[in-house]
Amino acid sequence: MTRYIRRPLTSEDRNVHRILSEEPIQRLIAEGCFVAGGAMLMATWGSWKLGQSLFLDDYLKTNDIDVFATSEEAHKRAMVVVGMQGFTSSVMGTAVNTKSRPGDFKIQLVTARFAGPVEEALEMFDIANCKVATDGKDLIYHEEVPELERSRTLLLHKSPGFMLAWRIVKYMNRGYHSLHPDSREFIIEWFIRLKTREWDLRDASRRYFYNHNQIRAFLGDKRLVHDEDLLLAIGFMQMVVEVIKGSGSYDANEELIKDLAREELERRLGAPLKMKDSNHL
């Protein structure tokens, strides 16, 4: 059974109080919202990974403060605050964004689909390390978070689906040393769903859901992707890596497409592969 720890905030929780000092955050919490996710992780245990020299404000210059509603009714009330604060729509359609002040931090109110009591909402998170929240009075976190952060280990509790590669690379780049063994099943599932053509990376690269640099970073990390994963994925990881514009008015643009699984495996082996693509066998 999943166990969450809830304790009152104290004066020692300085970084949490820093987040709570933002006026839009105060208004949203008053309407029944709570703060959770990466910013809360950084405000609590995240400094162990990144070093005390990296202040919370530095982190928030390039990362969002995610706010969730405790119910659909609370979300409706929060949307009124959103309108008053001048939020704008999120690119991914999962949140609305604002900055607490011009040039300051970005705050995201996550859609009502994730509304619910704090512990229930945290259960929907894909990354266990991010299961940290505050409702303005208490600090709430998954019992595994402190040890995961001490050992600098990233743990997935569920698959983020198609965006898995981007999500893992994003967090591994924040100072984690390893991926928890229990997360391996989700990476295997991701490759299987690619191989069965449930997802199309070539189409995704055209629609800018992914770019080839994100996928290359994922494939190039041996902590995440094994040689056998690459071998099975050959022929199923073709992406648009460059668009060459036509030279004249009537010349169509040309797409440069590469098989990133083959490319990475050849890089690891230091030699070209002689096998055909697996989907052509």
Secondary structure as the mmCIF struct_conf table of DSSP 4:
data_model
#
loop_
_struct_conf.conf_type_id
_struct_conf.id
_struct_conf.beg_label_comp_id
_struct_conf.beg_label_asym_id
_struct_conf.beg_label_seq_id
_struct_conf.end_label_comp_id
_struct_conf.end_label_asym_id
_struct_conf.end_label_seq_id
STRN STRN1 TYR A 4 PRO A 8
TURN_TY1_P TURN_TY1_P1 SER A 11 GLU A 12
HELX_RH_AL_P HELX_RH_AL_P1 ARG A 14 LEU A 20
TURN_TY1_P TURN_TY1_P2 SER A 21 SER A 21
BEND BEND1 GLU A 22 GLU A 22
HELX_RH_AL_P HELX_RH_AL_P2 GLU A 23 ALA A 30
TURN_TY1_P TURN_TY1_P3 GLU A 31 GLY A 32
STRN STRN2 CYS A 33 ALA A 36
BEND BEND2 GLY A 37 GLY A 37
HELX_RH_AL_P HELX_RH_AL_P3 GLY A 38 LEU A 41
HELX_RH_PI_P HELX_RH_PI_P1 MET A 42 GLY A 46
HELX_RH_AL_P HELX_RH_AL_P4 SER A 47 LEU A 50
TURN_TY1_P TURN_TY1_P4 GLN A 52 SER A 53
BEND BEND3 LEU A 54 LEU A 54
HELX_RH_AL_P HELX_RH_AL_P5 LEU A 56 LEU A 60
TURN_TY1_P TURN_TY1_P5 LYS A 61 LYS A 61
BEND BEND4 THR A 62 ASN A 63
STRN STRN3 ILE A 65 ALA A 69
BEND BEND5 THR A 70 SER A 71
HELX_RH_AL_P HELX_RH_AL_P6 GLU A 72 GLN A 85
TURN_TY1_P TURN_TY1_P6 GLY A 86 GLY A 86
STRN STRN4 THR A 88 SER A 89
TURN_TY1_P TURN_TY1_P7 VAL A 91 MET A 92
BEND BEND6 GLY A 93 THR A 94
STRN STRN5 ALA A 95 LYS A 99
BEND BEND7 SER A 100 ARG A 101
TURN_TY1_P TURN_TY1_P8 PRO A 102 GLY A 103
BEND BEND8 ASP A 104 ASP A 104
STRN STRN6 LYS A 106 VAL A 110
HELX_RH_3T_P HELX_RH_3T_P1 ALA A 112 PHE A 114
BEND BEND9 GLY A 116 GLY A 116
HELX_RH_AL_P HELX_RH_AL_P7 VAL A 118 LEU A 122
TURN_TY1_P TURN_TY1_P9 GLU A 123 MET A 124
BEND BEND10 ASP A 126 ASP A 126
STRN STRN7 ILE A 127 ILE A 127
HELX_RH_3T_P HELX_RH_3T_P2 ALA A 128 CYS A 130
STRN STRN8 VAL A 132 THR A 134
BEND BEND11 GLY A 136 LYS A 137
STRN STRN9 ASP A 138 HIS A 142
TURN_TY1_P TURN_TY1_P10 GLU A 143 GLU A 144
HELX_RH_AL_P HELX_RH_AL_P8 VAL A 145 ARG A 150
TURN_TY1_P TURN_TY1_P11 SER A 151 ARG A 152
STRN STRN10 THR A 153 LEU A 154
STRN STRN11 LEU A 156 LEU A 156
BEND BEND12 HIS A 157 LYS A 158
HELX_RH_3T_P HELX_RH_3T_P3 GLY A 161 MET A 163
HELX_RH_AL_P HELX_RH_AL_P9 LEU A 164 MET A 172
TURN_TY1_P TURN_TY1_P12 ASN A 173 GLY A 175
STRN STRN12 SER A 178 LEU A 179
HELX_RH_3T_P HELX_RH_3T_P4 PRO A 181 SER A 183
HELX_RH_AL_P HELX_RH_AL_P10 ARG A 184 LYS A 195
TURN_TY1_P TURN_TY1_P13 THR A 196 ARG A 197
BEND BEND13 GLU A 198 TRP A 199
HELX_RH_AL_P HELX_RH_AL_P11 LEU A 201 ARG A 207
TURN_TY1_P TURN_TY1_P14 TYR A 208 TYR A 208
BEND BEND14 PHE A 209 TYR A 210
HELX_RH_AL_P HELX_RH_AL_P12 HIS A 212 LEU A 219
TURN_TY1_P TURN_TY1_P15 GLY A 220 GLY A 220
TURN_TY1_P TURN_TY1_P16 LYS A 222 LEU A 224
HELX_RH_AL_P HELX_RH_AL_P13 ASP A 227 ALA A 233
TURN_TY1_P TURN_TY1_P17 ILE A 234 GLY A 235
BEND BEND15 PHE A 236 PHE A 236
STRN STRN13 GLN A 238 ILE A 244
HELX_LH_PP_P HELX_LH_PP_P1 LYS A 245 GLY A 246
BEND BEND16 SER A 247 GLY A 248
TURN_TY1_P TURN_TY1_P18 SER A 249 TYR A 250
HELX_LH_PP_P HELX_LH_PP_P2 ASP A 251 ASN A 253
STRN STRN14 GLU A 254 ASP A 259
HELX_RH_AL_P HELX_RH_AL_P14 LEU A 260 LEU A 269
TURN_TY1_P TURN_TY1_P19 GLY A 270 GLY A 270
BEND BEND17 ALA A 271 ALA A 271
BEND BEND18 MET A 275 MET A 275
HELX_LH_PP_P HELX_LH_PP_P3 LYS A 276 ASP A 277
HELX_RH_3T_P HELX_RH_3T_P5 SER A 278 HIS A 280
#
